[in-house]
């Protein structure tokens, strides 16, 4: 204490204290506000968008046009939003392998970083649905299985089948299975309406209801085959097939055996 | 005589003195049944029916046939708290909370599918071997009645749990009822006790499903079996088998042991499949609400052909005098099935009209020896099969990455074009097989042994068939077409000339065969 009081009246004491105080306030402020440098963020963002644009020009523009304005064989991407790009590209649907009926799910061509860059580029063209974040997608916490099942049967089952196994549409198009699809892609499909699927806006199905649907799908996915082999969960067709092949086959085999003469 | 034999004798005597059963038993226990695997197909249907009675009774202990609305509080969490009918809730209860309930439900449903499959394969056996001929025409009609009732009974059972799939089925049934011109809407109103779905339907079809139809089934099955008993079973031709005898094993003990054992095997196989393969997982379908529908909604297979016919019907409607006639439902849903089942029931009479054959037949035909009948059967099967395929067009399109429209157009064209082609091909194959038989009888079997003759020619040695085999290949009759002159003996044109012309045309087609070996042919061979 004695040492400190000795320097208290030192000439440099006041300016030093001022500097310390200023530094302290500045540091506190910068830590508390924790906003990264705006201009550097914008810089990083424009770099990502530029990267996305380069990918787009190489991989997508031959069909979707140099400015994503669309063409004779592919729609315009202006205003489709990041969610649409993430769904189509991250599930491997885009780029399309063949143009005959509809884009099918396959191994993705681009890495997650490239997909993010593409999404950022397309989102930069015009506002559109954004990729839902992890905080929003907490379906385990915010969803209800029973309600989700009811919503699924009301809105989805007519194309995707009662157990989400998918179904046929006209002219070779189809609603794919929703089993094994990542929650974020299910959500994106609902808000963007890819291929033949309609858009389910937040007014028709609220975000909480969407989470309930995802929760039900995940619960159906995890549900064990309660009655034995599930036969594909596509209804009576496979049941009829089984009884006409294995079922009656065994019984006719037994009948032949029973009617054989003892040797 | 041991003590045990004495007691058994006393018991038997006691019963006999009061019922007179001994003479009856002695006669009937020695009754002979021919042995062939294809004669056991009907038994599969009979045993499946017994399994259905047993498992169905079990299910009624818990099933609540009511459309009263309840809130589900049971074990299956994904439906927890949902509103549903008591019928659906109690089916969930049977599936998840009743011990062995799910297994029993699956046994019941698989047994129903087996029942219908067995009826159809039994019918095919009876048809293609000509077992329906006099004196068995009535039994054929009873059989067709059992098939028809089986379809109805199966459909009602499929409808009872009031899940999304069964409700969809009832909705389509209602549409077909409504398609009946003029009175359709009234009938639908009476059946449903008001507008669809109402609250009356499940209790009503429950009564029909568990009381009325099983009662009719029991009565018809009893008459069916009594007629088999009384008329004796048909048999395949063979050494010592004639139109006047039955060669086989006595009912007791051989046939009884085999038949009794077979019952347990059918029960065992049904239970095995029910234990390893899921059927009608109603908890996945969810409760029925008219606003919902699932992709790939299908009926059970025995209704699939009917669904397929409706699916391929072009959209045709007529509006007249304030009424709408939906031809797109009426024709495939009622008229075509009506024609199919009437034709099926009347077939024995049609055939005997064409052949003019009014004699009794107890020896079965080989399908190839009756080319026309076999070809008609193949034609009908092709028709039904295409309808059945179209019934599953959405599942086929999805599983094999095909276009549902293409499958539908294939079915629309195929159902008209393919049955006649099947007829012609089958008939040609039958006649070719007859020629092969003729060849066998005349020249024997190729032995594969080559012999070189002294002058250098190589010939293959043919082994002559045994007399039994020769008889098998030549026993059948070939009576030729009916002679139906247009002008009668008095030189007057007959009044029924047009009908006779049709009949003689059909008779000619029916008599088209490869001539079987005659004694004349054999003599010529010996002459060589």
Interface residues (C-beta under 8 A of the other chain):
Chain A: X101 X145 X146 X149 X150 X153 X154 X157 X158 X159 X160 X161 X162 X163 X165 X166 X167 X168 X169 X170 X171 X172 X174 X175 X216 X219 X220 X223 X225 X226 X227 X228 X229 X230 X231 X233 X234 X235 X236 X237 X238 X239 X240 X242 X243 X244 X246 X247 X248 X250 X251 X252 X254 X255 X256 X258 X259 X261
Chain B: X35 X36 X37 X38 X39 X40 X41 X44 X77 X78 X79 X80 X81 X82 X95 X102 X106 X110 X113 X114 X117 X118 X121 X164 X165 X258 X261 X262 X265 X266 X269 X273 X274 X275 X276 X277 X278 X279 X280 X281 X283 X284 X285 X286 X289 X291 X292 X293 X294 X295 X296 X297 X298 X299 X300 X301 X304 X392 X393 X394 X395 X397 X398 X399 X401 X402 X403 X404 X405 X406
